[in-house]
Amino acid sequence: MLHSLLSELVAWAGHTGVHNFMVKYPMPFVVCQTLHFMGLSVLLGALIIVDLRGLGVFARAPLLETHKLVPLAIGGFAVQLVTGACMTLTNPTTYFVSKAFWIKMVLILLAGLNALVYEIFIFRPLAAGDTAVETSGMLKLTSALSLFLWVAVLMFGRLIAYI
């Protein structure tokens, strides 16, 4: 069943306009790859500051101020989402059969859920005036989990070619 579903997914992806364009012209793949890593740099750069602050490293920086970097992280992620989809459609056989690819996708989903928890249980109460969340265990947990998950995403993304 799963093998059949993967075969259909690979067949569909191999017949998309994006696939045909990316295979016909080599330069768009290089551009996507470059932009993908630039998006990763922006995403990780912003999140490292936010998460290290959450862990108490930049204790002098107000948490509300570091949170202003979150839209930058979201922008970096958006660039990665678009370019990653294009690269995946270029060679669906490599990506869709790779265990590392699917682990990366699950880790991205978990990182997104963790970010949602941060927004709901840390940022919203803090923005409403609850300063107690600045020293909460929940802040430290979501910050540590974010760092762990995004480093794991990076590692499994790199492992796609090998696993």
DAPE-V120006 format. One record per helix or strand of 2 or more residues. SS is the DSSP state (A for helix, B for strand). FROM is the first residue (numbers start at 1). LEN is the number of residues. If there is no record, write none. Layout:
ss from len
SS FROM LEN
SS FROM LEN
This chain:
ss from len
A 2 12
A 17 8
A 26 29
A 63 28
A 92 5
A 99 29
A 131 5
A 137 23
